[in-house]
């Protein structure tokens, strides 16, 4: 089959690799019909190379058609249409039974002290082959895949793999109430969708912050009050407080994470680390890695006293400095973590209708063949061509 493989920093290639096969009696093989490129895929493209090996298959936002099933699979049949959550979760362990599928005890990567394994995402999360490929082996066939109806295009459902549950959890963790206010930092796919969900769930004021014209315009078209970071980099706090009676918003959603704008010194350190031999870089990142924390520091500034900060952007630093005095003094609440995809599916599936209240049918800005994935990664990383969300068609 053809699959997108990691070969080195900023070097991904579509290659011919062996087809996946049934390995466990509850496996299913899915023929992938659509697969997304995620912002966190750029962490693999740029920063997390020490935890990858040449030939690793990337991607964790896939859906398709069941081609083969193991002998113990009872709930799916060949020909069923399914979405594959990015967490590899068993659905039955202590953590999964509490809705914490990202902490699945069956697939936790204990060697690195990590939570549940993820499709297409480094040794830190199990080195499981990903979904930017023609076929994907999916374990826990009776628990993990999400069966979806025939009829609507893939765009209606594919975001159940990551974007929708990640954005929904970000809003849920922000503890929003009807009539409240929220700032969303970063209007990439997750931030954009989180802003839409916040408005859908009754927030009166949703402020979106970004520095890319296409992202700002797109969010503004969905009723978001947008602030251009290029104009407000030095007075963002004041600009938000002017809109909120001097307090700041009730909550802030950080949908940026380690890719934050600014922090030149840390960016340089990350770049240099990416050039080190893996044997040196890997332990350094595990024990002394730093993130660019501009978005997190901004969230702490922008949220009102007694408010909530919800982190959906991915952070990977082991030694990140936090302003604990400021956090304590403002009496802030923090919630964070990888999305528990299966936990939120019952809330989201009823919204994926022809009425399309979240705008999923037109959410993708680019739809490309899998063979063009290397160019798409480069364009997405460089924020070229108005690229916000790309779906690949194997």
N, C-alpha and C positions, 0 to 999 in steps of 0.2 A: 504494500500500500504506500501512498504518498503521505508524508507527515512533515510538519515544521520541526526542525531540530535546532537545538542550541549548539554552537560551535566555538563561541568565545565572546568576549565583550563586543557588543554591537554587531554580532555576526550570527545571524540565524539563516537557515537554509531549508528549502523543501527538498527532501530526499526520499528515496525508496527504501523502506524498512520492512521487516517481517510483519505480517498480519498478526493481530492478537488472537489468542485462542482461549477456549474455556480451560481454566486452571483449577477452579474450585466448583463444587457441585451447585452452588447458588450464583455463579457468574452469569452474566448476559453479555453478548457482543452487540454493540450498537453501530449501525452504519450512520455516520455523522452526516447530517444534511445542512446544519448551520453551526458555526462556532465563532465566538466573539474574541476580540482582542481587548484585554482589560488593562486599566492603568497599572495594576500591580504586576502585569507582565513586563512592564518597563523596568521594574526593579531587577528582574532577571537579565534584561537586556543591558543594564547599566551597572548595577551595584553588586548583585549577589552571585556573581560568577564563581567565587570560591566554593560554593555549595552545589555547583552543577558539574556535569561531566559531558564532554562532547558526545553528541548523539541523543541527549535527553530530549524527549518529545514534550513540547510546551502546550499550554492551553488548558483552561478550566471552565469554559463557558460553552457547553456543547449540548446539542439535542439531535435526535435522529430517529431511526427506525430499528427495532429489535430484529437482528438477523439470526441469532442463535441463542439458545438458553441451556443452562446446566440442568441436570436431572432433578434437582431439588427445587427448582423455581416453579411456583404455583400461580402467582398473581399476574404474570406477564406471559404473552405468547408471541411467536414470531409475527412480525408485521405491526406490532403495537408501536405507537408514536410516543416517545418519552423525552423528557428533559433530564439532564444529569446534574445534580447539585455538585458544587465544587468541593464540599467536604466529603471525604470518604468515611461515612458513618454507618454503623451497623443497625441503628434504629432500635435496639433492644437493651443495651447496657444501662448501667446506673445513670450516666450522664445523658445519653440519648433520651431515656425515659423522662428526664426533667427538662427536655427541650434544649439541652446544651450539646447539640450535635457537633459543634466545632471542638468539643472536648471528648469526643467518643473514646471510651476506655479500650475498645477493641483495636482501634487503629492509632492510638497515641504513639508518637515517635519518641520513646523513652530514652533512646540513646542521646538525644539532644534536649530532652526535657520539654518537648513540644506537644501541642495538642493534636487533634485528629489529623491524619494524613490528608493531603490535598492532591487533586489531579494536577499534574504538570508543574510541580512547584518545589524543586530542590530536595537535597538530602534532609534538610531541616524538617521537611514535611513528607518524608517517605519515598521520595523519588519515584512516584507513581506516574507511568506514562500518561500524557495529557491528551486533550481532545481536539487540538488543531491538526487533525488527521482524518483519513477516510474512515477509519474504524477505531473503536474504543472498547476495551474490556472494562466492564462495570461490575464490581463485586456487590454482594448483598442484594441480589436481584429482586427479592420480594419486599425490600425495605427502602432502598435508596432511590431508584429511578422514579420520576414523577410522570405518571401516565396522563397524557393530554389528548383532547379530542381531535379528530380529523377535521379538515375543512380550512380554517384560517391559515394564513401563511406562518412560517416559522417565527417571523418577527413578533407575533402575538405572544409566544410562549418562551422563546429562548432566554429571555432575561430572568426567568425563574431560576436559572442556574446560579446567578450571582447578583446582578444589578438590582433587581427588585427586592430580594430578601435583605441584601446589604443596606439598601437605602431605607427600607421599612424598619429594620432593626435600629438604624441610626436615629430615625424619628422616634421610635418607641423608647429608646434609651435616653432621648432628650426630654422625656417626660412632658411632652407638650399637652396643653389643655386648650379647648376652644377659646378663641379670643387672645391667645398668647402671641409672643413675638419670638423669632428665631433668626439667627444669622447662620448662613451656610458658607463656609470657607472652601472655595474650590468648586467650580461649576463644570467639572468633567462629568462623565456618565453618572457616577454615584452622587455627586453633589447636585447635579441637575435633577436627577430623579428624586432625591431626598427633598429638594425644594418643592417639587410637584406634590409629593406625598404629604408634606407639611401643610400645604394649602388645602389639599383634599381633606385632610383631617381637621381643618378648622382654624389653623393659625391665621390671625388677622394680618400680621406683618411678617413677611419672609424677606430677609435681606440676603442677597447673594454677592459674594466677593470673588473676583477673578481679574486676570489681566489679559485675557484673550478676547478680541472683539466678537468673534463668532459665538463664543460661550455666553458672553454677556447679553448679546442680542437674543439668543435663543431662550435664555431664562427670562428675560424681560417680556418676551412674547407669551409666557405662562404666568404673568402677574407678579413676578419677583421684582423687588426694588433692588436694582443692581448698583454696586459701587465698584469703580475701576481702580484696582490697586495701584496702577501707574499714576493715578492722580491723588490717591489717598494713602500712599505708603507711609508717610510721616504723620498723618492725622486720622488714620482709620478709626481709632477709638473715639475721637471727637465726632467724626461723621456719624457713627452708629449711635452715639449717645444723643446727638441732635435729633435723631429720629425716634427716640424712646424716652423723652422727658428727662434726659440726663442720666438715666440709670444703666443703659445697656440692655440687650435683649434677654428674655427669660432663659434662653438656652442658646448654645452655639454648637453646631455640628462641624467638626473638622473632617472634611472629606479630602484632605490633601496628603497628610502624613509625611513620610520622609522625603518626598519630592518638593518640599516647600521652596518658594522663591527666596533668594537671599542666602545668608549664612555662608559667605564665600569661603571662609577658612575650612569649615566642615565639608563643603562641597569638594574642595581641593583634596582634603584628606580621604574622602570616599573615592575620588578618582585615582589617587595614588594607590590606595588599598587594592583597587581593581586591577592594578598592574602587577601586584606582587604575586609570586608563586603561591599556589593554593595552600601549600603546607605552612606558609607563613601567614597568609591573609586570613585563612579560616579561623584559627584560634584567636587572632587579633579581633576579628569581628564578633566572635562569640563572647569575649571578655571585656573588650574595650571599645566596641563600635559606638559611633555617634551618629545621630540623625541631624538633619537640618530642622530646627524646631521653630521656625518662624510662625507657622500656622498654629502650633500649640500655644506658643506665647501670646499670639494674637487672640486666641480663643479665651484665654484666662483674662485678658484685658477687656474684651468686648462683652462678656457675659455679666449680667447684673449680680449684685451681691445676693447670695442665697440661691443662685441659679445653677444650671446643669450644663456640663460639657460632655458631649457625646463624640467619641472618637471612632470613626470608621476608616479613616486613612491609615495605611499600614506603617507602623514604626518597627525598626529592627535594631536600634541601638541598645547596647548593654550598659552604657555608662552615661546616659543622657541626664544633664543637670536640669532639675525642676525648681521653679520658684515657690518652694513650699510655704514660706512666710506669707506670700501673696495669696496663695491658694487657701491657706488656713484662715487668714484674715477675712477673705471674702466669703468664707463658709460655703465653698463650692462642692458640688457633687460631680463625680466623674463616673461614666460608664463606657466600656470599650470592649473590643474583641472581634474576632472573626465572626461573620454572620452565621447563625445557626439556621441554615437554609430550610431544612425540613420543618422547623418550628413555625415558620411564617407562611408556608404554602396554603393552609386553610384560609388565611386572611387575604391572600393575594389572588388565588384562582378565581374567586367570584368577580373580581374587577377586570378580568381579561375577557371582555365582551365586545360586541360591536360598538357599544357606546364609548368604549376606550377612554375612561376618565383620566388615566395617567399618560395617555399619548404614546403607548408602546408601539403601535403600528407604524408610526413615522419616526421612531426614536433614532434609528441608525442613520448616520450621515453618509456612510460608504458601505457598499456591498461589493465584495471582490472575490475572484477565484482564489482558492488556497495557494495556488502557485505564485500569487502576487503578495503573499504574506511578508516576505522580507522588506519589500518597498513600503508596505503598510506600517510595519514596525518603525521604520526610519521616519516616515512622515508623521506618525503619531508622536514619536519622541520629540520631534522638532516642531510639533504643533503647526504643520503645514497643511495647506489645501482645505482649511476648515474642518479638519478631521476631529470629530468628537467621539463617535462610536462606529466601529467597523465590524461588520459581520463577514466572515469568510465562508465560501461555499466550496466544500471539497468536491 
